[in-house]
């Protein structure tokens, strides 16, 4: 039940919004949104510059498409070529025509992005990922005990990200692009020294 007045409820599905008018005292059932499906296809390969594996036990590579208004338009996990963990192919179909930013992501590698124009039919784009740098460490209090849940902020020209320490005070930030960064740690009840 809504209070008196005009309302619109918004439902979002992969970047599509649909307005549902709701009047005072009215209950509205909403059918699933049918996304606009196009005939475009983006496909290609992903490989590593140094021949290392794209896969780890907790991270599989993926390709994401970001629309021109900054919304996630589509994504697809990348599966290995037969017998290979250093090369893979991807294919994302049913794409509406338009300009997107395609981003390839794999744990331990620097993300790579490219602008792609999707039309009817197939568009090809391949990525070669390079190992990123990493920063790791341990946050301790003045007595030398680990600080669980501390926020570690890394900031540089290509990154501004926060991570949280585990129960032993450790943190890891990987997939970094080369360059200068600054690190700061903070935790409730502590003063940084």
C-alpha positions as CSV (number, residue, x, y, z in Angstrom):
1,X,0.0,0.0,0.0
2,X,1.3,3.4,-1.0
3,X,0.4,6.7,0.6
4,X,-1.7,9.2,-1.4
5,X,0.2,10.7,-4.3
6,X,1.7,9.7,-7.6
7,X,4.5,7.1,-7.5
8,X,6.5,5.2,-10.1
9,X,8.3,2.0,-9.1
10,X,11.3,1.2,-11.3
11,X,12.4,-2.2,-12.2
12,X,15.9,-2.7,-13.7
13,X,17.1,-5.6,-15.7
14,X,20.6,-5.4,-17.2
15,X,20.4,-1.6,-17.6
16,X,16.8,-1.5,-18.8
17,X,14.3,0.4,-16.7
18,X,10.5,0.1,-16.9
19,X,8.2,2.5,-15.1
20,X,5.2,1.0,-13.3
21,X,2.6,3.5,-12.2
22,X,1.2,2.8,-8.8
23,X,-1.8,4.7,-7.4
24,X,-2.7,5.1,-3.7
25,X,-4.3,2.0,-2.3
26,X,-3.4,0.0,-5.4
27,X,-1.3,-3.2,-5.5
28,X,0.4,-3.9,-8.8
29,X,1.7,-7.2,-10.1
30,X,4.6,-6.9,-12.5
31,X,5.5,-9.4,-15.1
32,X,9.2,-10.0,-15.8
33,X,10.9,-7.5,-18.0
34,X,11.8,-8.7,-21.4
35,X,15.1,-7.2,-22.3
36,X,15.6,-5.7,-25.7
37,X,17.4,-8.4,-27.7
38,X,19.5,-7.5,-30.6
39,X,21.3,-9.5,-33.2
40,X,24.8,-8.4,-32.4
41,X,27.6,-10.7,-31.2
42,X,30.9,-9.9,-29.6
43,X,33.4,-12.7,-29.6
44,X,37.2,-13.2,-29.5
45,X,40.0,-14.6,-27.5
46,X,41.8,-13.9,-24.2
47,X,45.4,-14.8,-23.7
48,X,48.2,-13.9,-21.4
49,X,51.3,-12.0,-22.5
50,X,53.6,-14.3,-20.5
51,X,51.9,-17.7,-21.1
52,X,50.7,-18.0,-17.5
53,X,47.3,-19.4,-16.6
54,X,44.2,-17.2,-16.8
55,X,42.5,-19.4,-14.1
56,X,42.9,-19.8,-10.4
57,X,40.8,-21.7,-7.9
58,X,38.8,-18.6,-6.9
59,X,38.8,-16.5,-10.1
60,X,37.7,-17.2,-13.6
61,X,38.1,-14.6,-16.3
62,X,35.1,-12.7,-17.7
63,X,34.3,-10.1,-20.3
64,X,31.8,-7.3,-19.3
65,X,30.1,-4.8,-21.6
66,X,29.4,-1.4,-20.2
67,X,26.9,0.8,-22.1
68,X,27.6,4.4,-23.0
69,X,25.6,5.5,-20.0
70,X,27.8,3.4,-17.6
71,X,25.4,0.5,-17.0
72,X,26.3,-3.2,-17.2
73,X,24.8,-4.3,-20.5
74,X,26.0,-7.9,-20.6
75,X,28.8,-10.2,-19.4
76,X,30.1,-13.6,-20.0
77,X,32.5,-15.9,-18.3
78,X,35.4,-17.1,-20.4
79,X,36.1,-20.8,-20.8
80,X,39.4,-22.3,-21.7
81,X,40.4,-23.5,-25.1
82,X,40.5,-27.3,-25.3
83,X,43.6,-28.4,-23.3
84,X,44.8,-24.9,-22.5
85,X,44.6,-22.8,-19.3
86,X,46.5,-19.9,-20.9
87,X,44.1,-19.1,-23.7
88,X,40.4,-18.8,-23.9
89,X,37.5,-17.8,-26.1
90,X,34.4,-15.9,-25.3
91,X,31.1,-15.1,-27.1
92,X,28.4,-12.8,-25.9
93,X,25.3,-12.7,-28.1
94,X,21.9,-11.1,-28.5
95,X,23.4,-7.6,-28.1
96,X,21.6,-4.4,-29.1
97,X,23.4,-2.2,-31.6
98,X,25.5,0.5,-29.9
99,X,28.8,1.6,-28.6
100,X,30.1,-0.3,-25.5
101,X,33.2,-0.5,-23.4
102,X,34.4,-4.1,-23.3
103,X,36.4,-5.0,-20.2
104,X,38.4,-8.3,-19.8
105,X,39.1,-9.2,-16.2
106,X,41.0,-12.1,-14.7
107,X,42.4,-12.5,-11.2
108,X,46.0,-11.4,-10.9
109,X,46.0,-9.6,-14.2
110,X,45.5,-5.9,-15.0
111,X,42.0,-5.4,-16.5
112,X,42.0,-4.3,-20.2
113,X,39.3,-2.3,-21.8
114,X,38.5,-1.2,-25.3
115,X,35.6,0.6,-27.0
116,X,33.6,-1.6,-29.4
117,X,30.8,-0.8,-31.8
118,X,28.2,-3.5,-32.0
119,X,25.9,-3.8,-35.0
120,X,23.9,-6.6,-36.5
121,X,26.1,-9.7,-36.9
122,X,29.5,-10.4,-35.4
123,X,32.2,-8.1,-34.0
124,X,35.5,-9.6,-33.0
125,X,37.9,-8.4,-30.3
126,X,40.7,-10.2,-28.6
127,X,42.5,-9.3,-25.4
128,X,46.0,-10.0,-24.2
129,X,46.3,-9.6,-20.4
130,X,49.4,-8.8,-18.5
131,X,50.2,-9.7,-15.0
132,X,49.5,-6.9,-12.6
133,X,51.6,-5.9,-9.7
134,X,50.3,-6.6,-6.2
135,X,50.6,-5.0,-2.8
136,X,50.1,-7.0,0.4
137,X,50.8,-6.5,4.1
138,X,49.6,-6.8,7.6
139,X,48.0,-4.1,9.7
140,X,49.0,-4.2,13.4
141,X,48.3,-2.1,16.4
142,X,50.9,-0.5,18.7
143,X,51.2,-3.7,20.7
144,X,51.9,-5.7,17.5
145,X,48.6,-7.5,17.4
146,X,46.8,-7.9,14.1
147,X,43.9,-5.5,13.4
148,X,40.9,-7.4,12.0
149,X,38.6,-5.4,9.7
150,X,41.0,-2.4,9.1
151,X,40.4,-0.5,5.9
152,X,43.4,-0.2,3.6
153,X,43.1,2.4,0.8
154,X,45.3,2.3,-2.2
155,X,45.2,5.4,-4.4
156,X,47.0,6.2,-7.6
157,X,46.5,7.6,-11.1
158,X,44.7,4.4,-12.2
159,X,43.2,3.2,-8.9
160,X,41.3,4.3,-5.9
161,X,40.2,1.2,-4.0
162,X,39.5,0.1,-0.4
163,X,40.1,-3.5,0.9
164,X,39.5,-4.9,4.4
165,X,42.0,-6.9,6.4
166,X,41.2,-10.5,7.4
167,X,41.2,-11.8,11.0
168,X,45.0,-12.0,11.0
169,X,45.3,-8.4,9.8
170,X,46.5,-9.3,6.3
171,X,45.4,-7.7,3.0
172,X,46.1,-8.3,-0.6
173,X,45.5,-6.0,-3.6
174,X,46.4,-7.5,-6.9
175,X,46.0,-6.9,-10.6
176,X,47.5,-3.4,-10.3
177,X,48.9,-1.4,-13.2
178,X,52.4,-0.1,-12.9
179,X,52.7,3.3,-11.3
180,X,53.0,5.2,-8.0
181,X,50.4,4.6,-5.4
182,X,49.8,5.6,-1.8
183,X,48.5,3.3,1.0
184,X,46.7,4.3,4.1
185,X,45.2,2.2,6.8
186,X,42.4,3.1,9.2
187,X,40.3,1.3,11.7
188,X,37.6,2.3,14.2
189,X,39.2,3.2,17.6
190,X,42.7,3.6,16.2
191,X,44.8,6.5,15.2
192,X,47.2,5.9,12.3
193,X,50.9,6.4,13.1
